[in-house]
Amino acid sequence: MKWTDTLDVAIALTEAHPDVDPTAVRFTDLHRWVMALPGFDDDPNRSGEKILEAIQQAWIDEAD
């Protein structure tokens, strides 16, 4: 998985953190959690606010 695989990342986050409200996650935590996902293999510096926002929104949509 890469940073741009927002839907795949969101699904993995939903599975890894089922009790977390994605609307309340700080970007610093989100970045750390994405980096820790099994199968995630991308440069930590390639993420930015836009990518993290997209991942968070996909996670919110997935949680609904």
Biopython code that builds the backbone (N, CA, C, O; Angstrom):
import numpy as np
from Bio.PDB.StructureBuilder import StructureBuilder

atoms = [
    (1, "MET", "N", (0.834, -1.179, 0.000)),
    (1, "MET", "CA", (0.000, 0.000, 0.000)),
    (1, "MET", "C", (0.880, 1.243, 0.000)),
    (1, "MET", "O", (1.972, 1.262, 0.566)),
    (2, "LYS", "N", (0.372, 2.264, -0.646)),
    (2, "LYS", "CA", (1.053, 3.553, -0.701)),
    (2, "LYS", "C", (0.128, 4.630, -0.135)),
    (2, "LYS", "O", (-1.053, 4.374, 0.101)),
    (3, "TRP", "N", (0.657, 5.820, 0.080)),
    (3, "TRP", "CA", (-0.140, 6.927, 0.608)),
    (3, "TRP", "C", (-1.347, 7.218, -0.269)),
    (3, "TRP", "O", (-2.407, 7.590, 0.236)),
    (4, "THR", "N", (-1.196, 7.055, -1.560)),
    (4, "THR", "CA", (-2.279, 7.390, -2.484)),
    (4, "THR", "C", (-3.367, 6.322, -2.559)),
    (4, "THR", "O", (-4.393, 6.541, -3.204)),
    (5, "ASP", "N", (-3.170, 5.195, -1.927)),
    (5, "ASP", "CA", (-4.186, 4.132, -1.878)),
    (5, "ASP", "C", (-5.157, 4.419, -0.734)),
    (5, "ASP", "O", (-5.295, 3.623, 0.195)),
    (6, "THR", "N", (-5.824, 5.568, -0.819)),
    (6, "THR", "CA", (-6.610, 6.055, 0.312)),
    (6, "THR", "C", (-7.702, 5.086, 0.754)),
    (6, "THR", "O", (-7.903, 4.894, 1.953)),
    (7, "LEU", "N", (-8.403, 4.479, -0.185)),
    (7, "LEU", "CA", (-9.477, 3.560, 0.199)),
    (7, "LEU", "C", (-8.920, 2.316, 0.881)),
    (7, "LEU", "O", (-9.449, 1.881, 1.904)),
    (8, "ASP", "N", (-7.861, 1.742, 0.325)),
    (8, "ASP", "CA", (-7.242, 0.561, 0.941)),
    (8, "ASP", "C", (-6.721, 0.884, 2.342)),
    (8, "ASP", "O", (-6.868, 0.094, 3.274)),
    (9, "VAL", "N", (-6.113, 2.056, 2.466)),
    (9, "VAL", "CA", (-5.601, 2.479, 3.776)),
    (9, "VAL", "C", (-6.758, 2.665, 4.753)),
    (9, "VAL", "O", (-6.664, 2.260, 5.912)),
    (10, "ALA", "N", (-7.847, 3.275, 4.292)),
    (10, "ALA", "CA", (-9.012, 3.500, 5.156)),
    (10, "ALA", "C", (-9.610, 2.180, 5.630)),
    (10, "ALA", "O", (-9.972, 2.045, 6.799)),
    (11, "ILE", "N", (-9.713, 1.221, 4.741)),
    (11, "ILE", "CA", (-10.251, -0.095, 5.116)),
    (11, "ILE", "C", (-9.339, -0.753, 6.152)),
    (11, "ILE", "O", (-9.818, -1.317, 7.135)),
    (12, "ALA", "N", (-8.033, -0.678, 5.930)),
    (12, "ALA", "CA", (-7.082, -1.266, 6.872)),
    (12, "ALA", "C", (-7.156, -0.573, 8.236)),
    (12, "ALA", "O", (-7.051, -1.227, 9.273)),
    (13, "LEU", "N", (-7.336, 0.750, 8.230)),
    (13, "LEU", "CA", (-7.461, 1.476, 9.495)),
    (13, "LEU", "C", (-8.746, 1.092, 10.225)),
    (13, "LEU", "O", (-8.757, 0.975, 11.451)),
    (14, "THR", "N", (-9.819, 0.899, 9.476)),
    (14, "THR", "CA", (-11.087, 0.480, 10.076)),
    (14, "THR", "C", (-10.922, -0.866, 10.777)),
    (14, "THR", "O", (-11.451, -1.076, 11.869)),
    (15, "GLU", "N", (-10.190, -1.769, 10.145)),
    (15, "GLU", "CA", (-9.949, -3.089, 10.733)),
    (15, "GLU", "C", (-8.976, -3.027, 11.907)),
    (15, "GLU", "O", (-9.145, -3.739, 12.897)),
    (16, "ALA", "N", (-7.956, -2.171, 11.794)),
    (16, "ALA", "CA", (-6.929, -2.095, 12.838)),
    (16, "ALA", "C", (-7.393, -1.319, 14.066)),
    (16, "ALA", "O", (-6.935, -1.577, 15.179)),
    (17, "HIS", "N", (-8.303, -0.367, 13.863)),
    (17, "HIS", "CA", (-8.755, 0.490, 14.966)),
    (17, "HIS", "C", (-10.281, 0.595, 14.952)),
    (17, "HIS", "O", (-10.823, 1.675, 14.717)),
    (18, "PRO", "N", (-10.978, -0.520, 15.203)),
    (18, "PRO", "CA", (-12.441, -0.533, 15.076)),
    (18, "PRO", "C", (-13.178, 0.353, 16.082)),
    (18, "PRO", "O", (-14.314, 0.753, 15.827)),
    (19, "ASP", "N", (-12.562, 0.661, 17.200)),
    (19, "ASP", "CA", (-13.239, 1.444, 18.224)),
    (19, "ASP", "C", (-12.884, 2.935, 18.191)),
    (19, "ASP", "O", (-13.269, 3.690, 19.084)),
    (20, "VAL", "N", (-12.152, 3.348, 17.161)),
    (20, "VAL", "CA", (-11.712, 4.740, 17.070)),
    (20, "VAL", "C", (-12.667, 5.535, 16.190)),
    (20, "VAL", "O", (-13.078, 5.074, 15.125)),
    (21, "ASP", "N", (-13.014, 6.730, 16.646)),
    (21, "ASP", "CA", (-13.811, 7.659, 15.844)),
    (21, "ASP", "C", (-12.854, 8.400, 14.913)),
    (21, "ASP", "O", (-12.053, 9.210, 15.380)),
    (22, "PRO", "N", (-12.920, 8.138, 13.602)),
    (22, "PRO", "CA", (-11.951, 8.745, 12.686)),
    (22, "PRO", "C", (-12.035, 10.272, 12.626)),
    (22, "PRO", "O", (-11.083, 10.924, 12.199)),
    (23, "THR", "N", (-13.159, 10.845, 13.048)),
    (23, "THR", "CA", (-13.269, 12.305, 13.029)),
    (23, "THR", "C", (-12.453, 12.956, 14.143)),
    (23, "THR", "O", (-12.193, 14.159, 14.105)),
    (24, "ALA", "N", (-12.052, 12.165, 15.128)),
    (24, "ALA", "CA", (-11.323, 12.700, 16.278)),
    (24, "ALA", "C", (-9.830, 12.379, 16.245)),
    (24, "ALA", "O", (-9.125, 12.639, 17.220)),
    (25, "VAL", "N", (-9.342, 11.825, 15.147)),
    (25, "VAL", "CA", (-7.937, 11.417, 15.060)),
    (25, "VAL", "C", (-7.073, 12.590, 14.610)),
    (25, "VAL", "O", (-7.378, 13.257, 13.621)),
    (26, "ARG", "N", (-5.999, 12.830, 15.344)),
    (26, "ARG", "CA", (-5.040, 13.869, 14.950)),
    (26, "ARG", "C", (-4.178, 13.346, 13.814)),
    (26, "ARG", "O", (-3.918, 12.146, 13.723)),
    (27, "PHE", "N", (-3.737, 14.245, 12.950)),
    (27, "PHE", "CA", (-2.929, 13.834, 11.801)),
    (27, "PHE", "C", (-1.619, 13.179, 12.226)),
    (27, "PHE", "O", (-1.112, 12.308, 11.520)),
    (28, "THR", "N", (-1.071, 13.577, 13.350)),
    (28, "THR", "CA", (0.170, 12.941, 13.805)),
    (28, "THR", "C", (-0.076, 11.469, 14.133)),
    (28, "THR", "O", (0.739, 10.607, 13.804)),
    (29, "ASP", "N", (-1.210, 11.189, 14.786)),
    (29, "ASP", "CA", (-1.553, 9.804, 15.087)),
    (29, "ASP", "C", (-1.903, 9.051, 13.805)),
    (29, "ASP", "O", (-1.488, 7.906, 13.622)),
    (30, "LEU", "N", (-2.654, 9.684, 12.932)),
    (30, "LEU", "CA", (-3.042, 9.048, 11.671)),
    (30, "LEU", "C", (-1.812, 8.648, 10.874)),
    (30, "LEU", "O", (-1.740, 7.537, 10.349)),
    (31, "HIS", "N", (-0.858, 9.539, 10.786)),
    (31, "HIS", "CA", (0.385, 9.260, 10.055)),
    (31, "HIS", "C", (1.090, 8.040, 10.657)),
    (31, "HIS", "O", (1.526, 7.143, 9.936)),
    (32, "ARG", "N", (1.190, 8.025, 11.966)),
    (32, "ARG", "CA", (1.866, 6.908, 12.664)),
    (32, "ARG", "C", (1.128, 5.598, 12.449)),
    (32, "ARG", "O", (1.748, 4.561, 12.215)),
    (33, "TRP", "N", (-0.203, 5.645, 12.529)),
    (33, "TRP", "CA", (-1.007, 4.433, 12.366)),
    (33, "TRP", "C", (-0.923, 3.894, 10.942)),
    (33, "TRP", "O", (-0.854, 2.682, 10.736)),
    (34, "VAL", "N", (-0.930, 4.782, 9.971)),
    (34, "VAL", "CA", (-0.809, 4.339, 8.573)),
    (34, "VAL", "C", (0.546, 3.669, 8.367)),
    (34, "VAL", "O", (0.634, 2.611, 7.745)),
    (35, "MET", "N", (1.588, 4.283, 8.886)),
    (35, "MET", "CA", (2.932, 3.718, 8.731)),
    (35, "MET", "C", (3.032, 2.323, 9.362)),
    (35, "MET", "O", (3.821, 1.495, 8.908)),
    (36, "ALA", "N", (2.244, 2.063, 10.395)),
    (36, "ALA", "CA", (2.304, 0.789, 11.111)),
    (36, "ALA", "C", (1.420, -0.293, 10.481)),
    (36, "ALA", "O", (1.458, -1.444, 10.915)),
    (37, "LEU", "N", (0.635, 0.056, 9.474)),
    (37, "LEU", "CA", (-0.265, -0.935, 8.871)),
    (37, "LEU", "C", (0.528, -2.035, 8.168)),
    (37, "LEU", "O", (1.520, -1.756, 7.495)),
    (38, "PRO", "N", (0.087, -3.289, 8.325)),
    (38, "PRO", "CA", (0.728, -4.376, 7.586)),
    (38, "PRO", "C", (0.530, -4.147, 6.083)),
    (38, "PRO", "O", (-0.573, -3.838, 5.634)),
    (39, "GLY", "N", (1.578, -4.299, 5.339)),
    (39, "GLY", "CA", (1.483, -4.131, 3.893)),
    (39, "GLY", "C", (1.697, -2.703, 3.420)),
    (39, "GLY", "O", (1.734, -2.447, 2.216)),
    (40, "PHE", "N", (1.839, -1.763, 4.365)),
    (40, "PHE", "CA", (2.108, -0.388, 3.960)),
    (40, "PHE", "C", (3.587, -0.235, 3.721)),
    (40, "PHE", "O", (4.408, -0.559, 4.580)),
    (41, "ASP", "N", (3.924, 0.267, 2.536)),
    (41, "ASP", "CA", (5.328, 0.383, 2.159)),
    (41, "ASP", "C", (5.513, 1.633, 1.310)),
    (41, "ASP", "O", (5.539, 1.566, 0.081)),
    (42, "ASP", "N", (5.639, 2.769, 1.977)),
    (42, "ASP", "CA", (5.865, 4.018, 1.259)),
    (42, "ASP", "C", (6.725, 4.920, 2.128)),
    (42, "ASP", "O", (6.860, 4.704, 3.332)),
    (43, "ASP", "N", (7.290, 5.913, 1.510)),
    (43, "ASP", "CA", (8.162, 6.871, 2.173)),
    (43, "ASP", "C", (7.345, 7.708, 3.156)),
    (43, "ASP", "O", (6.348, 8.311, 2.757)),
    (44, "PRO", "N", (7.740, 7.762, 4.427)),
    (44, "PRO", "CA", (6.996, 8.541, 5.412)),
    (44, "PRO", "C", (6.895, 10.022, 5.042)),
    (44, "PRO", "O", (5.953, 10.702, 5.448)),
    (45, "ASN", "N", (7.852, 10.510, 4.283)),
    (45, "ASN", "CA", (7.877, 11.919, 3.922)),
    (45, "ASN", "C", (7.002, 12.250, 2.717)),
    (45, "ASN", "O", (6.880, 13.419, 2.352)),
    (46, "ARG", "N", (6.402, 11.259, 2.103)),
    (46, "ARG", "CA", (5.555, 11.499, 0.944)),
    (46, "ARG", "C", (4.126, 11.876, 1.325)),
    (46, "ARG", "O", (3.320, 12.209, 0.456)),
    (47, "SER", "N", (3.816, 11.825, 2.589)),
    (47, "SER", "CA", (2.476, 12.208, 3.016)),
    (47, "SER", "C", (2.468, 13.693, 3.357)),
    (47, "SER", "O", (3.484, 14.279, 3.730)),
    (48, "GLY", "N", (1.300, 14.266, 3.217)),
    (48, "GLY", "CA", (1.123, 15.662, 3.579)),
    (48, "GLY", "C", (-0.295, 15.842, 4.078)),
    (48, "GLY", "O", (-1.055, 14.880, 4.190)),
    (49, "GLU", "N", (-0.641, 17.065, 4.371)),
    (49, "GLU", "CA", (-1.962, 17.343, 4.915)),
    (49, "GLU", "C", (-3.069, 16.897, 3.969)),
    (49, "GLU", "O", (-4.077, 16.344, 4.407)),
    (50, "LYS", "N", (-2.886, 17.136, 2.674)),
    (50, "LYS", "CA", (-3.925, 16.741, 1.703)),
    (50, "LYS", "C", (-4.141, 15.236, 1.683)),
    (50, "LYS", "O", (-5.280, 14.769, 1.664)),
    (51, "ILE", "N", (-3.066, 14.487, 1.687)),
    (51, "ILE", "CA", (-3.179, 13.027, 1.665)),
    (51, "ILE", "C", (-3.804, 12.519, 2.959)),
    (51, "ILE", "O", (-4.665, 11.640, 2.930)),
    (52, "LEU", "N", (-3.378, 13.065, 4.088)),
    (52, "LEU", "CA", (-3.942, 12.643, 5.366)),
    (52, "LEU", "C", (-5.423, 12.999, 5.456)),
    (52, "LEU", "O", (-6.212, 12.228, 6.003)),
    (53, "GLU", "N", (-5.807, 14.156, 4.926)),
    (53, "GLU", "CA", (-7.224, 14.524, 4.889)),
    (53, "GLU", "C", (-8.024, 13.532, 4.047)),
    (53, "GLU", "O", (-9.121, 13.125, 4.429)),
    (54, "ALA", "N", (-7.468, 13.149, 2.901)),
    (54, "ALA", "CA", (-8.151, 12.198, 2.017)),
    (54, "ALA", "C", (-8.304, 10.843, 2.692)),
    (54, "ALA", "O", (-9.353, 10.208, 2.587)),
    (55, "ILE", "N", (-7.267, 10.403, 3.378)),
    (55, "ILE", "CA", (-7.334, 9.127, 4.103)),
    (55, "ILE", "C", (-8.363, 9.213, 5.220)),
    (55, "ILE", "O", (-9.169, 8.300, 5.398)),
    (56, "GLN", "N", (-8.339, 10.307, 5.973)),
    (56, "GLN", "CA", (-9.296, 10.468, 7.063)),
    (56, "GLN", "C", (-10.731, 10.485, 6.536)),
    (56, "GLN", "O", (-11.613, 9.868, 7.133)),
    (57, "GLN", "N", (-10.975, 11.187, 5.421)),
    (57, "GLN", "CA", (-12.321, 11.247, 4.855)),
    (57, "GLN", "C", (-12.763, 9.867, 4.372)),
    (57, "GLN", "O", (-13.915, 9.483, 4.574)),
    (58, "ALA", "N", (-11.871, 9.130, 3.744)),
    (58, "ALA", "CA", (-12.194, 7.775, 3.294)),
    (58, "ALA", "C", (-12.497, 6.884, 4.490)),
    (58, "ALA", "O", (-13.394, 6.044, 4.425)),
    (59, "TRP", "N", (-11.759, 7.057, 5.581)),
    (59, "TRP", "CA", (-11.985, 6.282, 6.799)),
    (59, "TRP", "C", (-13.350, 6.628, 7.389)),
    (59, "TRP", "O", (-14.082, 5.737, 7.820)),
    (60, "ILE", "N", (-13.695, 7.909, 7.411)),
    (60, "ILE", "CA", (-15.006, 8.333, 7.905)),
    (60, "ILE", "C", (-16.103, 7.709, 7.062)),
    (60, "ILE", "O", (-17.076, 7.175, 7.596)),
    (61, "ASP", "N", (-15.949, 7.775, 5.742)),
    (61, "ASP", "CA", (-16.938, 7.168, 4.845)),
    (61, "ASP", "C", (-17.054, 5.668, 5.054)),
    (61, "ASP", "O", (-18.151, 5.111, 5.026)),
    (62, "GLU", "N", (-15.919, 5.019, 5.265)),
    (62, "GLU", "CA", (-15.886, 3.571, 5.475)),
    (62, "GLU", "C", (-16.557, 3.191, 6.794)),
    (62, "GLU", "O", (-17.212, 2.153, 6.890)),
    (63, "ALA", "N", (-16.389, 4.037, 7.804)),
    (63, "ALA", "CA", (-16.961, 3.761, 9.132)),
    (63, "ALA", "C", (-18.493, 3.893, 9.129)),
    (63, "ALA", "O", (-19.180, 3.285, 9.949)),
    (64, "ASP", "N", (-19.005, 4.688, 8.202)),
    (64, "ASP", "CA", (-20.465, 4.898, 8.129)),
    (64, "ASP", "C", (-21.140, 3.760, 7.466)),
    (64, "ASP", "O", (-22.363, 3.767, 7.320)),
]
sb = StructureBuilder()
sb.init_structure("model")
sb.init_model(0)
sb.init_chain("A")
sb.init_seg("    ")
for serial, (resi, resn, name, xyz) in enumerate(atoms, 1):
    if name == "N":
        sb.init_residue(resn, " ", resi, " ")
    sb.init_atom(name, np.array(xyz, "f"), 0.0, 1.0, " ", f" {name:<3s}", serial, name[0])
structure = sb.get_structure()
